[in-house]
C-alpha cells in the first residue's frame, strides 16, 4: 500500500507559475514509476507527465511540453510538478499517481497506475 497526498493547488492568473507536490508514504520501495494526471468535469482523466522512479526517463503530454517539469526525490519520496506559463485550459483537478509493476521506464496509461492521491484543484483565470 502506498498513500499519496498532493498539495499546491489554488487559483492563479494566466501566465503565472505553480508548483504541485505529492508525498508518498507506506511501501514506497515498491514504486517503479510515477505521474501527474488531470481531469475536468465530463472528460476522461489524462496524463500530464510521467517519470521513472529508477532512472531519468520521463515523458510529457504534448500540451504541456516546454511549460511543465516533473521531478522526483527518492530519498524524500516526493513527486513535484512545476507548472509555468499556465493557461486557462490547464484548469483541472490534478492527481498524483504511482505504479508498482516492475519496469525499467515510465508508464503513460492511467490503467497502469496502482495508487492515486485525492487530487488538488488548479484554477487558472484569464
PyMOL commands that set and color helices and strands:
alter all, ss='L'
color gray80, all
select helices_A, chain A and resi 28-30+62-64+88-90+110-112
alter helices_A, ss='H'
color red, helices_A
select strands_A, chain A and resi 2-7+10-13+18-26+33-39+46-52+58-60+68-73+78-83+92-99+115-116+120-125
alter strands_A, ss='S'
color yellow, strands_A
deselect
rebuild
show_as cartoon
